[in-house]
Amino acid sequence: MLVELLKNNQMAKQFYKLILYHPHSTRFQKLSFLEKKLIDFHRFQLLLQIANAAYEKHYQAYFELFKLNENIRETMKIQNLAQFVVNSIILTGEYNINGLAYYANTTIDIIEDIKRGNLIYPSYYVMNKLLEIFFYVNKQLCEEIWEKLFEQ
């Protein structure tokens, strides 16, 4: 995992925190296309790790109650992560399905399919936009998870 590589590197931690909060700052506008895409990919990985940790935290009691093994947990997480992200965003009340579709530059049908669990593997672009919104509307939770990822 990316975070494991960065645990003891304070400068890297600050860099990745900066790209999580300010991906379109003037510093990054000076980078080449390839460098921007590389940073965007790393940013996506970090947002995905934060969403995965939030999913684990949300369903921890469920996993313990049914004593699910690690394989089943991972399968459930992979299949339900996009749905969890969309439902978490909608539950905050800051965005509705129309707003999510507009921000992700996709149709309402795609967002509804994700919400219902019919589309478990949305495109990279759509998932990236949904993760950005998830990070924004659950900022306190995501910051707690961010700190825990680097403390471990």
For each residue, the residues with C-beta under 8 A, 3 or more apart:
1: 4 5 49
2: 5 6 42 45 46 49
3: 6 7 46 49 149 150
4: 1 7
5: 1 2 9 12
6: 2 3 9 12 13 16 150
7: 3 4 150 152
8:
9: 5 6 12 13
10: 13 14
11: 14 15
12: 5 6 9 15 16
13: 6 9 10 16 17 150
14: 10 11 17 18
15: 11 12 18 19
16: 6 12 13 19 20 42 43 46
17: 13 14 20 21 146
18: 14 15 21 22 25
19: 15 16 22 23 28 39 42 43 46
20: 16 17 23 43 46 47 135 146
21: 17 18
22: 18 19 25 28
23: 19 20 28 39 40 43
24: 28 29
25: 18 22 28 29
26: 29 30
27: 30 31
28: 19 22 23 24 25 31 36 39
29: 24 25 26
30: 26 27
31: 27 28 35 36 39
32: 35 36
33: 36 37
34: 37 38
35: 31 32 38 39
36: 28 31 32 33 39 40
37: 33 34 40 41
38: 34 35 41 42
39: 19 23 28 31 35 36 42 43
40: 23 36 37 43 44 128
41: 37 38 44 45
42: 2 16 19 38 39 45 46
43: 16 19 20 23 39 40 46 47
44: 40 41 47 48 124 127 128 131
45: 2 41 42 48 49
46: 2 3 16 19 20 42 43 49 50
47: 20 43 44 50 51 128 131 132 134 135
48: 44 45 51 52 127 131
49: 1 2 3 45 46 52 53 149
50: 46 47 53 54 131 135 142 145 146 149
51: 47 48 54 55 81 84 85 131 134
52: 48 49 55 56 77 81
53: 49 50 56 57 145 148 149
54: 50 51 57 58 84 88 134 138 141 142 145
55: 51 52 58 59 77 80 81 84
56: 52 53 59 60 63 73 77
57: 53 54 60 141 145
58: 54 55 84 88
59: 55 56 62 63 76
60: 56 57 63 64
61: 64 65
62: 59 65 66
63: 56 59 60 66 68 73
64: 60 61 67
65: 61 62
66: 62 63
67: 64
68: 63 72 73 76
69: 72 73
70: 73 74
71: 74 75
72: 68 69 75 76
73: 56 63 68 69 70 76 77
74: 70 71 77 78
75: 71 72 78 79
76: 59 68 72 73 79 80
77: 52 55 56 73 74 80 81
78: 74 75 81 120
79: 75 76 117 120
80: 55 76 77 83 84 117 120
81: 51 52 55 77 78 84 85
82: 85 86 114 119 120 121 122 127 130
83: 80 86 87 114 115 116 117 120
84: 51 54 55 58 80 81 87 88
85: 51 81 82 88 89 127 130 131 134
86: 82 83 89 90 100 111 114 115 130
87: 83 84 90 91 115
88: 54 58 84 85 91 92 134 137 138
89: 85 86 92 94 95 100 130 133 134 137
90: 86 87 93 95 96 97 100 115
91: 87 88
92: 88 89 95 137 138
93: 90
94: 89 137
95: 89 90 92 99 100 103 133 137
96: 90 99 100
97: 90 100 101 108 111 112 115
98: 101 102 108
99: 95 96 102 103
100: 86 89 90 95 96 97 103 104 111 130 133
101: 97 98 104 106 107 108 110 111
102: 98 99 105
103: 95 99 100 129 133
104: 100 101 110 111 125 126 129 130
105: 102 125 126 129
106: 101 110 111 126
107: 101 110 111
108: 97 98 101 111 112
109: 112 113
110: 101 104 106 107 113 114 119 122 126
111: 86 97 100 101 104 106 107 108 114 115
112: 97 108 109 115 116
113: 109 110 116 118 119
114: 82 83 86 110 111 117 118 119 120 122 126 130
115: 83 86 87 90 97 111 112
116: 83 112 113
117: 79 80 83 114 120
118: 113 114
119: 82 110 113 114 122
120: 78 79 80 82 83 114 117
121: 82
122: 82 110 114 119 126 127 130
123: 126 127
124: 44 127 128
125: 104 105 128 129
126: 104 105 106 110 114 122 123 129 130
127: 44 48 82 85 122 123 124 130 131
128: 40 44 47 124 125 131 132
129: 103 104 105 125 126 132 133
130: 82 85 86 89 100 104 114 122 126 127 133 134
131: 44 47 48 50 51 85 127 128 134 135
132: 47 128 129 135 136
133: 89 95 100 103 129 130 136 137
134: 47 51 54 85 88 89 130 131 137 138 142
135: 20 47 50 131 132 138 139 142
136: 132 133 139
137: 88 89 92 94 95 133 134
138: 54 88 92 134 135 141 142
139: 135 136 142 143
140: 143 144
141: 54 57 138 144 145
142: 50 54 134 135 138 139 145 146
143: 139 140 146 147
144: 140 141 147 148
145: 50 53 54 57 141 142 148 149
146: 17 20 50 142 143 149 150
147: 143 144 150 151
148: 53 144 145 151 152
149: 3 49 50 53 145 146 152
150: 3 6 7 13 146 147
151: 147 148
152: 7 148 149
